[in-house]
Amino acid sequence: MDRTPPPTYKAAMQLFAKTAVPEVRAARLSLAVAVVLLAVKMWAYVLTDSAAILSDALESIINVVAAAFAVLSVSVAAKPADARHPYGHGNIEYYAAWFEGMLILFAAAAIFWECFDKIANPQPLPRLGAGIGLLTAASGVNLWLGLKLLRQGKRSGSLTLEADGRHVLTDVYTSVGVLLGLGLVWATGWLWLDGLVACLVGANIAWTGIALVRQSVSGFMNESDPALLAGICDLLRERRHPSWIDIHRLRAIKSGRAVHVDLHLILPRDMTLAEAHEQVDAMEKLLLAHLGPDADVMIHADPCDPPCCPVCDANPCELRQSACTETPLWSPDNTGDPVRGD
């Protein structure tokens, strides 16, 4: 079998080298910061013996592992399609999100194990002020990092960076909750609050883990994205050419940064092959301009049939059997099924 890369492969690799660098840098930055903050939080735990701070530190361990996995997955996902991976490498991002979600759930279980004991058997918390100071500093750094990762992930369409950014921001919310709880412990002397705060932290990150696992499973199963389909329908409806009678069998999925779209376009039956190709090419260029250079668009041209006449405003038309009575209002609800033209 000939595995020689196509002529455009070199150009695609050059594009990958230019566009992937910011994402990889962001992932590496996340890893470096996660390692430093883990050390800071573990230091705070050693100083205070607080279950709440331990719960925050356990989540930071997950941050380190997830950030390391993000560096790998972002690097791989950004590579262009090749002969062995014709649809690209974007699905690795779903594995990364699933892995991170499962780690978060594991951390939540460990937190619950510790916090129940602290509630039943509360212990004094030495050097609590120093621990609160360290945790406050770590939270500020995490807030900056989480917002940066979210911006970079949305800009590049990277699910891994967005998941990592959301996880880091969850860590910030966790730390703020821990700080409030420890402040109450310090002010009131109610030591059992330490264990209660740890339980609340565990519940919060467990919810985040479940959401990440759910999102990644949706990607594995190629679940449709209503917002993506609605955007495509809106674009085609607004920029509709008079010869585009109708569309159906519209499908679109995301694979990492890439979007794969295929649909059937109904064209006048009396069009020549060259004219039909011209319209298919025009629609393809329109979708690529909207979805970005990583998109993969496949359009199948169908000749019109009599059931198409009510939505076809071609005039004159020697094949017409009924008058045009409506304009097709393309939406995700009426473009997915094989209705007219098959």
Summary of the structure (lengths in Angstrom):
residues: 342
radius of gyration: 26.9
end to end distance: 35.8
largest distance: 90.7
contacts: 1182
relative contact order: 0.11
helix: 65%
strand: 8%
